[in-house]
Amino acid sequence: MLPTMPPRSPDRYRIVGPCYELFCGFYSAARIQRCRMAMIERIKPGERVLFAGVGGGSEAVVAAARGAAVSAVDTSEAMLRRLRRKLALTKTAIQVDVRNDDVRNLTEYDQFDWVFANFFLNVFDPIEMRRVLSHLSRLARIKGHVVIGDFRPLHGSALHRALQRAYWYAALLPFAIVVGNAIHPIYDYSTCLPTACLQMVETRSFVIAGVDLYWSILTRRYSPEPDTAIGGDRPG
């Protein structure tokens, strides 16, 4: 079952789109940019790569420069204009399939070697987030990878958790007010992976002033049918 798709609305990011990357860089001391680039070095030439909610798309440009066949999807035309400008400024001919669409409309199941969802799933409410994650997993090939970059779930001491929580809501609430993103606690995606047939492979943390605030999660898709799982398609 496809995730619920509301009627297409005006570009909610038309106001914040031009300054989105500048805000993220300032707010996170460039950690968001580093998190978005995590795992890109694993991409091989010729692999098919999908970026869901690509935004400004610097990571899509880097992936294409590595020789991957890249598709970049975002509902915001304001954000995609920034990606197109970056592509136009590259010194070599880099091709990216740029789509102004809702990734939930994609039905290219089992087609992508890599699916990136960086700072994307957190715009949805908890129920829709799980549906979208399962949909993204279906777009990846069996043994393909889904990468999630986002705020790291609460952990550590009471003070550490309080700092994480305050930092999260300071970022969430302005976007909830301006563009209508869902209001919710920090997601722990590791608890959602099994229902999406995803197995965690690696994580990388990004720290500011000694506080782990962001992480990138590398996962591998496995077959949902136990009798067809061969050679590690399904975790034991």
VEXDREN-2710 file (C-alpha; in Angstrom, 1 decimal):
% VEXDREN-2710
k/r/px/py/pz
1/MET/0.0/0.0/0.0
2/LEU/1.4/3.4/-1.0
3/PRO/1.7/6.1/1.6
4/THR/-1.2/8.6/1.8
5/MET/-0.6/11.5/-0.7
6/PRO/-2.4/14.8/0.0
7/PRO/-3.4/17.0/-2.9
8/ARG/-0.5/18.9/-4.4
9/SER/-0.2/22.3/-2.6
10/PRO/1.8/25.4/-3.3
11/ASP/5.5/25.2/-2.7
12/ARG/5.8/25.4/1.0
13/TYR/9.5/26.0/0.8
14/ARG/9.4/29.0/-1.6
15/ILE/10.2/31.4/1.3
16/VAL/12.9/29.3/3.1
17/GLY/14.3/27.6/0.1
18/PRO/16.8/30.4/-0.8
19/CYS/18.2/30.5/2.7
20/TYR/17.7/26.9/3.8
21/GLU/21.3/25.7/3.3
22/LEU/22.7/28.8/4.9
23/PHE/20.5/28.3/7.9
24/CYS/21.5/24.6/8.2
25/GLY/25.2/25.5/8.0
26/PHE/24.9/28.1/10.7
27/TYR/22.6/26.2/13.0
28/SER/24.6/22.9/12.8
29/ALA/28.2/24.3/12.4
30/ALA/28.2/22.5/9.0
31/ARG/27.4/19.1/10.7
32/ILE/24.2/18.8/8.7
33/GLN/26.2/19.1/5.4
34/ARG/28.7/16.5/6.6
35/CYS/25.9/14.2/7.7
36/ARG/24.2/14.5/4.2
37/MET/27.5/13.6/2.6
38/ALA/28.0/10.5/4.7
39/MET/28.1/7.2/2.8
40/ILE/28.5/9.0/-0.6
41/GLU/32.0/7.6/-0.9
42/ARG/30.6/4.1/-1.1
43/ILE/28.7/4.8/-4.4
44/LYS/30.2/3.1/-7.4
45/PRO/30.1/4.2/-11.1
46/GLY/27.0/3.0/-12.9
47/GLU/24.9/2.5/-9.8
48/ARG/21.4/3.9/-9.7
49/VAL/20.9/6.4/-6.8
50/LEU/17.8/8.1/-5.6
51/PHE/17.7/11.2/-3.4
52/ALA/14.3/11.7/-1.7
53/GLY/13.6/15.2/-0.6
54/VAL/16.9/16.3/-2.1
55/GLY/16.6/20.0/-1.3
56/GLY/19.7/21.9/-2.5
57/GLY/21.2/18.7/-3.6
58/SER/25.0/19.1/-3.1
59/GLU/25.2/15.4/-2.3
60/ALA/23.4/14.5/-5.5
61/VAL/26.0/16.5/-7.5
62/VAL/28.8/14.6/-5.8
63/ALA/27.2/11.2/-6.4
64/ALA/26.7/12.1/-10.1
65/ALA/30.4/13.1/-10.3
66/ARG/31.3/9.7/-9.1
67/GLY/29.6/8.2/-12.2
68/ALA/26.3/7.2/-10.7
69/ALA/23.0/7.4/-12.4
70/VAL/21.3/9.9/-10.1
71/SER/17.6/10.8/-9.7
72/ALA/16.7/13.7/-7.4
73/VAL/13.1/14.2/-6.2
74/ASP/11.6/17.1/-4.3
75/THR/8.2/18.7/-4.1
76/SER/9.8/22.1/-3.8
77/GLU/10.7/23.8/-7.0
78/ALA/12.4/26.5/-5.0
79/MET/14.8/23.9/-3.6
80/LEU/15.3/22.3/-7.0
81/ARG/16.3/25.6/-8.5
82/ARG/19.3/25.6/-6.2
83/LEU/20.3/22.1/-7.4
84/ARG/19.9/23.1/-11.0
85/ARG/22.2/26.1/-10.4
86/LYS/24.8/23.8/-8.9
87/LEU/24.7/21.5/-11.8
88/ALA/25.1/24.4/-14.2
89/LEU/28.2/25.6/-12.4
90/THR/30.0/22.3/-12.5
91/LYS/33.0/22.2/-14.8
92/THR/32.2/18.8/-16.2
93/ALA/29.1/17.5/-17.8
94/ILE/27.1/15.9/-14.9
95/GLN/23.7/14.6/-15.5
96/VAL/21.0/14.3/-12.8
97/ASP/17.4/13.4/-13.4
98/VAL/15.7/16.2/-11.4
99/ARG/12.1/15.6/-10.7
100/ASN/9.7/18.1/-9.1
101/ASP/7.4/15.5/-7.6
102/ASP/6.4/13.7/-4.4
103/VAL/8.6/10.7/-3.9
104/ARG/5.5/8.8/-2.8
105/ASN/4.4/8.9/-6.4
106/LEU/7.4/6.8/-7.6
107/THR/6.7/3.2/-8.5
108/GLU/10.2/2.2/-9.7
109/TYR/10.3/-0.7/-7.2
110/ASP/13.5/-2.7/-6.8
111/GLN/15.4/-0.4/-9.2
112/PHE/17.8/1.6/-7.1
113/ASP/21.2/0.5/-5.6
114/TRP/21.0/3.5/-3.2
115/VAL/18.2/5.5/-1.7
116/PHE/19.1/8.5/0.4
117/ALA/16.6/10.1/2.8
118/ASN/18.6/12.9/4.5
119/PHE/16.6/15.2/6.8
120/PHE/13.5/14.1/4.9
121/LEU/11.6/11.6/7.0
122/ASN/11.3/14.0/9.9
123/VAL/8.8/16.2/8.0
124/PHE/6.1/13.5/8.5
125/ASP/4.0/12.5/11.4
126/PRO/5.0/9.1/13.0
127/ILE/2.4/7.0/11.1
128/GLU/3.3/8.6/7.7
129/MET/7.0/8.4/8.4
130/ARG/6.8/4.6/8.7
131/ARG/4.8/4.4/5.5
132/VAL/7.3/6.5/3.6
133/LEU/10.3/4.6/4.9
134/SER/8.7/1.3/3.8
135/HIS/8.0/2.9/0.4
136/LEU/11.6/4.0/0.0
137/SER/12.8/0.6/1.0
138/ARG/10.7/-0.9/-1.8
139/LEU/12.3/1.4/-4.3
140/ALA/15.7/-0.1/-3.4
141/ARG/16.9/-3.4/-4.8
142/ILE/17.2/-6.5/-2.6
143/LYS/20.7/-6.0/-1.0
144/GLY/20.5/-2.4/-2.0
145/HIS/21.0/0.4/0.5
146/VAL/18.8/3.0/2.2
147/VAL/20.7/5.8/4.0
148/ILE/19.0/8.0/6.6
149/GLY/20.6/11.2/7.9
150/ASP/18.9/13.0/10.7
151/PHE/19.0/14.2/14.3
152/ARG/20.2/11.4/16.6
153/PRO/17.7/10.0/19.0
154/LEU/17.9/10.8/22.7
155/HIS/20.7/9.0/24.6
156/GLY/23.2/9.5/27.4
157/SER/22.9/11.4/30.6
158/ALA/19.9/13.5/31.6
159/LEU/21.7/16.7/30.7
160/HIS/22.8/15.2/27.3
161/ARG/19.2/14.3/26.6
162/ALA/17.9/17.7/27.7
163/LEU/20.3/19.4/25.4
164/GLN/19.4/17.2/22.5
165/ARG/15.7/17.8/23.1
166/ALA/16.1/21.6/23.3
167/TYR/18.3/21.6/20.1
168/TRP/15.7/19.5/18.2
169/TYR/12.7/21.6/19.0
170/ALA/14.6/24.9/18.3
171/ALA/15.0/23.6/14.7
172/LEU/11.6/21.8/14.4
173/LEU/9.2/24.5/15.6
174/PRO/10.2/27.3/13.1
175/PHE/9.7/24.9/10.2
176/ALA/6.4/23.6/11.6
177/ILE/5.2/27.2/11.7
178/VAL/6.5/28.3/8.4
179/VAL/6.1/25.2/6.1
180/GLY/3.8/23.0/8.1
181/ASN/6.1/20.1/9.0
182/ALA/4.7/17.7/11.6
183/ILE/5.6/18.3/15.3
184/HIS/6.9/15.2/17.0
185/PRO/9.8/13.9/19.2
186/ILE/13.1/12.9/17.6
187/TYR/12.6/9.7/15.7
188/ASP/14.6/6.6/16.5
189/TYR/14.7/5.1/13.0
190/SER/16.4/1.9/14.3
191/THR/13.1/0.8/15.7
192/CYS/11.4/1.1/12.3
193/LEU/13.9/-0.7/10.2
194/PRO/12.5/-4.3/10.5
195/THR/9.0/-3.4/9.3
196/ALA/10.6/-1.8/6.2
197/CYS/12.8/-5.0/5.6
198/LEU/16.0/-3.0/6.4
199/GLN/19.0/-4.1/8.4
200/MET/21.4/-1.7/10.0
201/VAL/24.9/-1.9/8.6
202/GLU/26.8/1.1/9.9
203/THR/26.2/4.4/11.7
204/ARG/28.2/7.6/11.9
205/SER/27.8/10.4/14.5
206/PHE/28.3/14.1/14.1
207/VAL/29.1/16.0/17.3
208/ILE/28.9/19.6/18.4
209/ALA/30.6/20.7/21.6
210/GLY/30.7/17.1/22.8
211/VAL/27.0/16.4/22.1
212/ASP/26.1/13.8/19.5
213/LEU/23.4/15.6/17.6
214/TYR/23.2/14.0/14.2
215/TRP/23.8/10.6/12.7
216/SER/23.8/8.8/9.4
217/ILE/22.4/5.3/9.2
218/LEU/23.5/2.9/6.5
219/THR/21.0/0.1/6.0
220/ARG/20.6/-2.9/3.6
221/ARG/17.3/-4.1/2.2
222/TYR/16.5/-7.8/2.6
223/SER/13.8/-10.0/1.1
224/PRO/10.6/-10.2/3.1
225/GLU/10.1/-13.9/2.3
226/PRO/12.2/-16.2/4.5
227/ASP/12.2/-19.0/2.0
228/THR/13.8/-16.8/-0.7
229/ALA/16.5/-15.3/1.5
230/ILE/19.9/-16.5/0.4
231/GLY/23.4/-15.4/1.4
232/GLY/22.4/-12.8/4.0
233/ASP/19.3/-11.3/2.2
234/ARG/17.6/-11.5/5.6
235/PRO/19.1/-11.1/9.0
236/GLY/19.3/-14.2/11.1
END
